[in-house]
Amino acid sequence: MTEQILQALVGFVDILFVSRLGSVEVAAAGVANAFMSVYMAVSLAMGVSASSLITRSIGAGDYERARGIARQSIFLAVLLGILFGIITFLFAEPLLQLMGAEPTVLKDGAAYFRIVGIPTIFMSIMIIAGSIIRASGDTKTPMKVSLWVNLIHIPFDYVFIYGIGQFAGLGVAGAACATVLARAIGSVALLYSLKKSDLAIFSKHPNDHPYTKSPFTVPILKLSTPVMIERLLMRFGVILYYSLIINIGTNAYAAHMIASNMEMMVVLAGVGFEVATSILVGQLVGAKRFSESRSYAFLNMGLATCLMTIVGILLFVLAPLIASFFTTDPVIANMVVIALRFMAAYQPGLALLLILTSSLQGSGDTKTPMYSTFIGMWLVRMACIYLLGIHMGWGITGVWLGITLDVYVRALFLFFRFHSRFRKMTMAEVKGIPA
């Protein structure tokens, strides 16, 4: 949980420094990061699949297989980073135009995008190496690395954006340089930690396979593909429904963006339990201790739901105060309060959604979360935003009612799948037959 908060602070610091340059620079960094989030989604998908395979291998006591998967995952991370770097170098402007970049921000946006996008290899390595380390049961090391990345990133941001002494600074391009340098240092630190860990992926081993002929490539890609599709469905769904909200009005869009930024901080309360669930469930499923893995999943559901319900109550009560920090416009502030109170209402459902998703992914089922995202985002949320928010004129109320329904529909869908899958595995454990 601490690591997630530290990672969120990196983006917050960037926004804080760039916002002092002007609205064009903010828009340039924003549109470039919108596409970088697509790259991130693919890397996160591979990190989830690697984590699932590694935790189950460790649970089964097969450290050699866990080491082989970790080793091949880093190799795939490097290939992925190089591929995204080439795409960014060749197609930066067309990609940003596809994201809706206006001519006034395209020049700065393309410069920022190329600086952060060409060395995507560092971001890819950080995400996947962090996933591998957490999968081995060590959640402290990625947290410590995130802390150091923050401590390094803040002075880098200031110097590269505004300059120091005879150095005049690079503006929005400087923010990109600071981010890349911080990621490069973070990736080296995580790789060094991997080298020193029990997996020791850089040490020579007689059973190592050539990277191009590794038997672990197919399982990693097979598991990561549904996760990648799920993340992209969510990412492009967000982009599409943002465009729908713009049609409601500028005030509604501003209120929605304020509430959405608040949501990114609120959800961190459950993310720590999500990661812990994935590790514990994966290791216990690998050890064939299915009933125990089911118990841990339910325990984490209870803990996460209690925590996020408390957060929801605080959010509901403090909504007017929170809104006043972000805007002085009474119309927008009222819309923000409405959005935050809907957000408060779905915190228990969001807790269940996070834990159920990580439980299924930790057990090796990456397809069901993909189906749930399609149903929730593209059928429930989109339909409600259009019908309630636009067609029936409910505005921001219709938008956030749709988001609330999306969360609870997905949580219910995943719960039935979780119950069916883990009941089958538990019965197999009792009878002593393969699950």
C-alpha positions in Angstrom: 0.0 0.0 0.0 2.9 2.3 0.9 4.6 1.5 -2.4 1.4 2.4 -4.4 1.1 5.8 -2.5 4.8 6.5 -3.3 4.2 5.7 -7.0 1.2 8.0 -7.1 3.3 10.8 -5.6 5.7 10.6 -8.6 2.8 11.6 -11.0 1.5 14.2 -8.5 4.9 15.9 -8.4 5.1 16.0 -12.2 1.7 17.6 -12.4 2.5 20.1 -9.7 5.7 21.3 -11.4 4.4 21.2 -15.0 1.2 23.1 -14.0 3.4 26.1 -13.2 4.6 26.3 -16.8 1.1 26.8 -18.3 -2.0 25.1 -19.6 -0.4 24.1 -23.0 2.5 22.3 -21.2 0.0 20.5 -18.9 -2.0 19.4 -21.9 1.1 18.2 -23.7 2.3 16.1 -20.8 -1.3 14.9 -20.2 -1.9 13.6 -23.7 1.5 11.9 -23.9 0.9 10.2 -20.5 -2.5 9.1 -21.7 -0.7 7.0 -24.4 2.1 5.9 -22.0 -0.7 4.4 -19.9 -1.4 2.1 -22.7 2.2 0.9 -22.7 2.0 0.6 -19.0 -1.2 -1.5 -19.2 0.7 -4.1 -21.4 3.7 -4.2 -19.0 1.3 -4.6 -16.0 -0.4 -7.5 -17.8 2.9 -9.3 -18.2 3.7 -8.6 -14.6 0.4 -10.1 -13.5 1.0 -13.3 -15.5 4.6 -13.6 -14.3 3.5 -13.1 -10.7 0.8 -15.7 -11.0 3.2 -18.3 -12.5 6.0 -17.6 -10.0 3.8 -17.7 -6.9 2.3 -21.0 -7.9 5.8 -22.4 -8.6 7.1 -21.3 -5.2 4.0 -22.7 -3.5 4.8 -26.0 -5.2 8.4 -25.8 -4.0 9.7 -25.6 -7.6 12.2 -22.8 -7.3 13.9 -23.8 -10.5 10.7 -23.2 -12.5 10.1 -19.9 -10.6 13.6 -18.8 -11.5 13.2 -19.7 -15.1 9.9 -17.8 -15.4 11.4 -14.7 -13.7 14.4 -14.8 -16.0 12.3 -15.1 -19.1 9.9 -12.4 -17.9 12.8 -9.9 -17.7 13.9 -10.8 -21.2 10.3 -10.3 -22.5 10.2 -6.9 -20.6 13.3 -5.8 -22.5 11.8 -6.8 -25.8 8.6 -5.1 -24.9 10.4 -1.9 -24.0 12.4 -1.9 -27.2 9.3 -2.5 -29.3 7.4 0.4 -27.7 10.5 2.6 -28.0 10.6 2.0 -31.8 6.9 2.7 -32.1 7.2 5.9 -30.2 10.2 7.1 -32.3 8.5 6.5 -35.6 4.9 7.4 -34.8 4.8 9.9 -31.9 2.8 12.6 -33.7 0.2 10.3 -35.4 -0.4 8.5 -32.1 -0.9 11.8 -30.2 -3.3 13.0 -32.9 -5.2 9.8 -32.5 -5.5 10.6 -28.8 -7.1 14.0 -29.7 -4.0 16.2 -29.3 -4.7 19.7 -30.6 -2.2 21.5 -32.9 -1.2 23.9 -30.1 0.0 21.1 -27.9 1.3 18.6 -30.5 4.9 19.9 -30.7 5.5 19.9 -26.9 3.5 16.7 -26.6 5.5 14.8 -29.2 8.8 16.0 -27.6 7.7 14.8 -24.1 6.3 11.6 -25.6 9.5 10.7 -27.4 11.7 11.4 -24.3 9.6 9.2 -22.0 8.5 6.7 -24.7 11.7 5.7 -26.5 13.3 4.5 -23.3 10.1 2.6 -22.3 12.4 -0.3 -21.4 13.0 1.3 -18.0 9.3 1.5 -17.2 8.7 -2.1 -18.4 11.6 -3.5 -16.4 10.5 -1.6 -13.2 6.9 -2.9 -13.5 7.8 -6.5 -14.2 10.9 -6.8 -11.9 8.7 -5.3 -9.1 6.0 -7.9 -9.8 8.6 -10.7 -9.7 10.0 -9.5 -6.4 6.6 -9.2 -4.8 5.6 -12.6 -6.1 8.5 -14.1 -4.2 7.0 -12.7 -1.0 9.2 -9.6 -0.6 6.9 -6.5 -0.7 9.4 -4.3 1.2 12.1 -4.0 -1.5 9.8 -2.5 -4.2 8.5 -0.1 -1.6 12.0 1.0 -0.7 12.9 1.5 -4.3 9.8 3.6 -4.8 10.8 5.8 -1.9 14.3 6.4 -3.4 12.8 7.0 -6.8 10.6 9.7 -5.3 13.5 11.3 -3.4 15.5 11.4 -6.6 12.7 12.4 -8.9 11.7 15.6 -7.0 15.0 17.4 -7.3 15.5 16.1 -10.9 12.1 17.5 -11.8 12.9 20.9 -10.4 16.4 21.2 -12.0 15.4 19.8 -15.4 12.2 21.9 -15.7 13.3 25.2 -14.2 17.0 25.0 -14.4 19.8 25.9 -11.9 22.7 28.3 -12.2 23.7 28.7 -15.9 21.4 25.9 -16.9 18.1 27.5 -18.0 15.9 24.3 -17.8 14.0 22.4 -20.4 10.4 23.1 -19.5 8.0 20.2 -20.1 10.8 18.2 -21.8 12.7 18.5 -18.6 9.9 16.8 -16.7 10.2 13.9 -19.2 14.0 13.7 -18.7 13.5 13.6 -14.9 11.0 10.8 -15.2 13.2 8.7 -17.4 16.3 9.2 -15.2 14.3 8.2 -12.1 12.9 5.1 -13.8 16.4 4.1 -15.0 17.7 4.3 -11.5 14.7 2.4 -10.2 15.0 -0.4 -12.8 18.7 -0.9 -12.0 17.9 -1.0 -8.3 15.2 -3.6 -8.8 17.4 -5.7 -11.1 20.2 -5.6 -8.5 17.6 -6.8 -5.9 16.6 -9.7 -8.1 20.2 -10.7 -8.5 20.6 -10.9 -4.7 17.2 -12.6 -4.2 16.5 -16.4 -3.9 15.6 -16.4 -7.6 19.1 -15.1 -8.6 18.1 -14.8 -12.2 21.5 -13.5 -13.4 23.6 -16.3 -12.0 24.6 -19.0 -14.3 22.6 -22.2 -13.9 23.1 -25.6 -15.7 19.4 -25.8 -16.5 19.0 -22.4 -18.0 17.4 -22.4 -21.4 18.4 -20.0 -24.2 16.0 -16.9 -24.1 14.8 -17.6 -27.6 13.9 -21.3 -26.8 12.6 -20.9 -23.3 9.6 -23.2 -22.5 8.2 -20.4 -20.2 7.5 -17.9 -23.0 4.2 -19.4 -24.1 2.8 -19.8 -20.6 3.7 -16.2 -19.8 2.1 -14.9 -23.0 -0.9 -17.2 -22.7 -1.7 -15.8 -19.2 -0.8 -12.2 -20.0 -2.9 -11.9 -23.1 -6.3 -11.9 -21.3 -4.9 -9.5 -18.7 -3.6 -7.2 -21.4 -6.9 -7.2 -23.2 -8.7 -6.5 -19.9 -6.4 -3.5 -19.2 -6.8 -2.1 -22.7 -10.6 -2.6 -22.6 -10.5 -0.5 -19.4 -8.1 2.1 -20.7 -9.9 2.7 -24.0 -13.2 2.5 -22.3 -12.1 5.4 -20.0 -11.0 7.4 -23.0 -14.4 6.8 -24.7 -16.6 7.6 -21.8 -14.5 10.8 -21.1 -15.4 11.9 -24.6 -19.1 11.2 -23.7 -18.9 13.3 -20.6 -17.5 16.3 -22.5 -20.8 16.3 -24.4 -22.6 16.9 -21.0 -20.8 20.2 -20.5 -17.5 21.7 -19.4 -18.5 22.0 -15.7 -19.5 18.3 -15.6 -16.2 17.3 -17.3 -14.2 19.4 -14.8 -16.1 18.0 -11.8 -15.6 14.4 -13.2 -11.8 14.9 -13.6 -11.5 16.2 -10.1 -13.4 13.3 -8.7 -11.5 10.8 -10.8 -8.1 12.1 -9.5 -9.5 11.7 -6.0 -10.5 8.1 -6.9 -6.9 7.2 -7.8 -5.9 8.1 -4.2 -8.9 6.4 -2.5 -8.4 3.1 -4.3 -4.9 2.8 -2.9 -6.5 1.6 0.4 -7.5 -1.7 -1.3 -4.5 -2.1 -3.6 -2.2 -3.4 -0.8 -4.7 -6.2 0.0 -5.1 -6.9 -3.7 -1.3 -7.6 -4.1 -1.2 -9.6 -0.8 -4.1 -11.7 -2.0 -2.5 -12.5 -5.4 0.7 -13.6 -3.6 -0.9 -15.7 -0.9 -3.6 -17.3 -3.1 -1.0 -18.1 -5.9 1.5 -19.7 -3.4 -1.2 -21.8 -1.7 -2.8 -22.9 -5.0 0.7 -24.0 -6.2 1.0 -26.0 -3.0 -2.4 -27.6 -3.7 -3.8 -26.1 -0.4 -7.0 -25.0 -2.1 -9.2 -24.7 1.0 -6.6 -22.6 2.7 -6.2 -20.3 -0.4 -10.0 -19.9 -0.4 -9.9 -18.9 3.3 -7.2 -16.3 2.7 -9.2 -14.8 -0.1 -12.3 -14.5 2.1 -10.2 -13.1 4.9 -8.7 -10.4 2.6 -12.2 -9.7 1.3 -13.3 -8.9 4.8 -10.3 -6.8 5.7 -10.4 -4.8 2.5 -14.1 -4.3 2.7 -13.9 -3.0 6.3 -11.1 -0.6 5.4 -12.7 0.7 2.2 -16.1 1.1 3.9 -14.4 3.3 6.5 -12.8 5.3 3.7 -16.2 5.5 2.0 -17.9 6.9 5.2 -15.1 9.5 5.6 -15.4 10.4 1.9 -19.2 10.8 2.1 -18.9 13.1 5.2 -15.9 15.1 4.0 -17.1 15.5 0.3 -18.0 19.2 0.6 -14.6 20.0 2.3 -12.7 18.0 -0.3 -14.5 19.7 -3.2 -13.6 23.2 -1.7 -9.9 22.3 -2.0 -10.2 21.8 -5.8 -12.6 24.5 -6.9 -14.2 27.7 -5.8 -17.0 27.5 -8.4 -20.2 26.5 -6.5 -21.7 24.7 -9.5 -18.6 22.5 -10.1 -18.2 22.0 -6.3 -21.7 20.7 -6.0 -21.1 18.2 -8.9 -17.9 17.1 -7.2 -19.8 16.4 -4.0 -22.3 14.3 -5.9 -19.5 12.3 -7.6 -17.6 11.8 -4.3 -20.7 10.5 -2.5 -21.4 8.0 -5.3 -17.7 7.0 -5.0 -18.2 6.5 -1.2 -21.2 4.3 -1.9 -19.3 1.8 -4.1 -16.2 1.4 -1.9 -17.4 -1.9 -0.4 -18.1 -3.2 -4.0 -14.7 -2.0 -5.2 -13.0 -3.8 -2.3 -14.6 -7.1 -3.4 -13.8 -6.4 -7.0 -10.1 -5.9 -6.3 -9.8 -9.0 -4.1 -11.8 -11.3 -6.4 -9.8 -10.2 -9.4 -6.5 -10.9 -7.7 -7.7 -14.2 -6.3 -8.7 -15.5 -9.7 -5.5 -14.2 -11.4 -3.4 -15.6 -8.6 -5.1 -19.0 -9.2 -4.3 -18.8 -12.9 -7.7 -17.6 -14.2 -6.9 -14.4 -16.2 -9.9 -14.7 -18.6 -12.8 -14.1 -16.1 -11.6 -10.6 -15.1 -11.3 -9.8 -18.8 -15.0 -10.8 -19.4 -16.1 -8.8 -16.3 -14.4 -5.7 -17.6 -16.1 -6.0 -20.9 -19.5 -6.5 -19.3 -19.0 -3.7 -16.7 -17.2 -1.1 -18.7 -18.6 -1.5 -22.2 -22.2 -2.7 -21.4 -23.1 -1.3 -18.0 -21.0 1.9 -17.6 -21.2 3.1 -21.2 -25.0 2.5 -21.5 -25.7 4.3 -18.2 -23.5 7.3 -19.1 -25.3 7.7 -22.4 -28.8 6.9 -21.3 -28.8 8.5 -17.9 -26.1 11.2 -18.2 -26.8 12.4 -21.7 -30.2 11.1 -23.0 -32.2 11.6 -19.8 -30.2 14.7 -18.8 -29.1 13.5 -15.3 -25.6 14.8 -16.0 -22.9 14.0 -13.4 -25.5 12.0 -11.4 -26.1 9.7 -14.3 -22.4 9.3 -14.9 -21.5 8.3 -11.4 -24.6 6.1 -11.0 -23.4 4.2 -14.1 -19.9 3.8 -12.5 -21.4 2.6 -9.3 -23.6 0.0 -11.1 -20.5 -1.1 -13.1 -18.5 -1.8 -9.9 -21.2 -3.9 -8.3 -22.2 -5.8 -11.4 -18.5 -6.8 -12.0 -18.1 -7.7 -8.3 -21.2 -9.9 -8.4 -20.1 -11.6 -11.7 -16.6 -12.3 -10.3 -18.0 -13.6 -7.0 -20.0 -16.3 -8.7 -17.0 -17.3 -10.8 -14.7 -17.3 -7.7 -17.2 -19.4 -5.8 -17.5 -22.0 -8.6 -13.8 -22.2 -9.3 -12.6 -22.5 -5.7 -15.4 -24.9 -4.7 -14.3 -27.2 -7.4 -10.7 -27.0 -6.4 -11.5 -27.5 -2.7 -13.7 -30.6 -3.4 -10.8 -32.0 -5.5 -8.4 -31.4 -2.6 -10.8 -33.3 -0.2 -11.2 -36.2 -2.6 -7.5 -36.3 -3.3 -7.9 -35.9 -7.1 -6.3 -33.3 -9.5 -8.2 -30.0 -9.6 
